[in-house]
Amino acid sequence: MNAPILTETELLGLINDARKQGKSIAFANGIFDLLHVGHVRYLQDASCEADVLVVGVNSDDSARALKGEGRPVMTDRERAELIAAIRGVTYVTIFRDTSPARLIAVLQPDVHCKGTDYTAESVPERAIVLGYGGRVAIVGDPKDHSTTAILEKMRGQ
């Protein structure tokens, strides 16, 4: 069964319930445009960091602001559905900001997971996470996969 795609309010309620049950929360995020094996490995590794894995998917507007016109290729709802189907993902939410910082500050996950294109020191949201007592984890395989590279290859560039 796929993970539910929730609003921020719905998600916060379920996370609070999970915490009352003694469960730990991990958070991962991304645009996830044209899902590839690097995304799957990143999320499956992130799911090993805590009892519950919440994945934030950038909205269409925030993805466009970050990646430029012509992106994303798929709608935020379609991308969220694909992420929800990955084993280990507990909950999915679509967020409208270009950065997950505000959502992280609201949810306060025990672990904020980022891919191997970061170091624990270079994660942009690091200060927020450490500020409430959370930790940062670098997960996934080496950054050898890229949606941008796949699109360029498809376009013959």
Number of C-alpha atoms within 10 A of each C-alpha: 7 16 21 16 21 15 12 16 10 11 18 15 11 13 21 14 12 15 13 10 9 10 14 17 24 27 30 25 22 19 25 24 24 16 15 13 13 19 24 18 17 22 27 18 18 28 24 13 19 16 15 23 28 28 27 25 25 29 23 22 18 20 24 17 14 15 13 11 10 7 18 23 16 14 16 23 16 12 22 27 16 16 27 22 15 17 14 21 23 21 22 27 26 22 23 16 15 17 16 19 16 14 17 19 14 10 20 22 26 22 24 28 27 24 25 16 14 14 13 16 10 9 18 14 18 16 15 16 21 15 11 12 12 17 18 22 21 19 24 21 17 12 13 10 13 17 16 13 12 14 13 11 10 9 8 7 8
